Amino acid sequence: MQKLLLAKVALIALLSLIMLAVIGLIGGVVSERQQRQTEAVNEIAASFSGAQRTASPFLILPYVEEYEEKKYDARGNFMRSETKREDHSLVYFPAELAVAAEATTDWKHRGLFRALVYEWQANETGTFSLPAVLPYAHGHADSQLIPLTPRLVIALTDPRGLVRKPEAKWDGHALSFERGSGGGTIEGSIHADVPLAWLTTGRAAAFAMQLGLRGTESFAFVPYGDATHLTLHSKWPSPSFGGEFLPSPQATQIGKDGFTASWDVSGLASSAQADMEKCVQAPRCMGLSAEQATAVRFIEPINIYSLSNRAIKYAFLFVALIFAAFFLYELIKRLRIHPAQYLLVGLAIALFFLLLISLSEHLDFALAYGLAALASTILITSYLSGVLASFRPAAVFGGGIAILYACLYGLLSSEDNALVLGSILLFVVLAGAMLVTRKLDWYRLSDGRPLESV
């Protein structure tokens, strides 16, 4: 009897390993579908507009320095003078900036897969404080400085996302934007010329602008202002805030109807201005590749692929618990269950996870989970009613499986508490097994007689 018992335990362990391999294959299917989802998002971003990153407008005052360079021969004799030109720029950032933005979201589809896209609409107002005397600098003796037309520049990562031509005013004068930064140095930017006659030094100049951008999944804003106040509202219920600056907790509200968040950023807390000044002086730069920013990501409340992956992590635990329950039932009732029957029940459990991912691509995740769990429970219960030669114990097993599915859904729905809930579940299962077998005389298994309590 002991040899038969050990052989049965070894066979159940082998079947468990087989089920582990089957579950691994199902996990591979989920990973493949998740990869296809990522590819679909990239394809949509490539044809629509990618993750957007923009910034406060800033003012570039370009000027040219002309000077005479004398040429001498090898003996030091004067030959001629050549006129040289060097390009320079002054850069000014908003002294104050207030941004009130609204983000609306929508879905773009590629077959069964989809990407979350948004449209950002912002009203920006602020001031530029120019000194009474602009600090044009001479780099050479007796040089002549020639001021060029100033430019108001907005850096973008993907100008394709512009909803329409931005509307802006400088001290009441309308501005017209064009592609590029004007000087050709900052990639992915737009600019508007600000005539020198409009610049009034020694006082603050007011500007106002309306900017609309489309993008995919995430948005970032670089606060170039000396003092920047940004407010963002959206009806999307699940934002994820990131970047170097997080919104104020007191001014942030998140609910099922959407969210409102506010940022207050001081220029002293950011190196963004210094980074952009270097960018303007460089022959060519990406502009927004490394600046500090506020960021928000519009995430799905329920990501079917990540939830399915998490569910599969518990699949082997399901199989192990049910196999253990069968084994204890065999010992207590002296009813032999064939290894093939173990295997079929294990496959029915594994099929639940495949049903879950396939149904959730077409239905709401909660509905897909309920249908998959119901189908799996009914299948196993009806099968066990024949295996156990009675509907009552089969119904008990089916009820236990339904409870396990309910517990798993609770674990998936509460990511922050998944560890503690999972630990409690395992403790309850182990305690139940110990209570059921606490009075069994395991040594009597060797003589083949019915187990008795002691």
C-alpha positions, 0 to 999 in steps of 0.5 A: 500500500505504501508503494502504491501511495508513493507511486500515486504521489509521484504520478501526481507530481509528474502531472503537475509538471506537465500542467506547468508546461501547458500553463507556460505555453498559455503564458507565451500566447498572452505574451505574444498578444501583448507584444502585438498590442505594443506593435499596434500602439507603435503603428498608430503612433507612427501614423497619428502622432506619438507621445507628445512633449512640449514646453513654455514658449521662449524668446530668441533674440538673434544678432550678427556680429560683423568685424574685420579680420586682417590677413598677413603673409608669412613675413608679417606684411599686411595683405588685406582685410576680410569681413567676418560674421558670427551669429549669436543669440539672447534667450529669454523665458517667461517671467510668469506663465499660467497654463490652463489645459484640457485633455480629451481621450479617444481610441484608435484601433488596429484590428482587435488591438487599440491605442489610447490617443488624446487631444490637448487644448491649452490656453497659455498666458504670461509675461516676458520681462526684457531689460532696459538695455539688451545685453548684446555682447561684442566678441571682437574689437571694433565689431558691429552688432546687427540685431535680427528679427526676434522669434517666439519659439515653441519646442515640440517632439512631434509637430504632426500632432498640431491640431491647427495653427496656434493662435498667439498675441504679443502685447495685443499683436497677432503672431503667425507661426511657421515650422522650424525654430527660424534659425534651424537649430532646434528640431521639431519646433515652430516659431513666430517672428516678433518685430523689433518694433514690438519689443518694449524694453524695461517693462513686461510684455504680455503674451497669450496663446492657444495650442492644440496637440494630438498624441498617443498615451502620454504627454509631458510639459517642460516649464521654462518659466521663472514661475509656472502654474499648470492646470490640467483637467481630463475626463479620463479616470486613470492618470499616472503622473511622472516626470521631474515634478509631480502635481500638488497633492492638495490641488489634485482630484481623481475620480471616476468622472476624471481628474484635475491636477495642478503644478507650480514649478519655480525656474530655480528648481529646474535646469530646463532654462540652462539646457535650452540656452545651450541648445539654442547656441548649438548648431543643431539639437533635439530641444526637448530630449533631456529637459525636466518636465511634468508628465501624465500618462493616460493608462487603461484602468484594466489592461487585459494583457497585464491582468491575464499575465498576473492571473497565469501566475496563479494558475499552477497554484489552482492546479496544485490545490485541486490535485491536492483536494482530489488526493485527500478525497481519495485517501478519505473516501477510498475512491480511486481517481485515475491519473488521466482524470487528474490530467483532464481536470487540470487541462480544464483549469488551464483552458480557463486562462486561454478562454480569459485572454481570448474573450477579453479581447472582445468583451469587457474584462469582468464579463470575460472573466465571469464567462470563462470561470462559469464555463470552467466550473460547469465543465469540471463539475459535470465531469466530476459528477461522473468520476465521483459517481455522485453529484453532491461531492462534485457540486462541493468541488465545483463550489470550491473551484468557483470560490477560487475563481472569485478569490483570483478575481479579487487578487487581480482587482486589488493590485496593491493588496494582492500579496496580503490577500494571496497570503491569507488565501494560502493560509486559509487553504492550508488551515482547511487541509490541516483541520480536515486531516487532523485526526487521520491516522496516516500509519493505517494507510499501510494496511489498506483498512479504512482510515479511522479517527484517533 
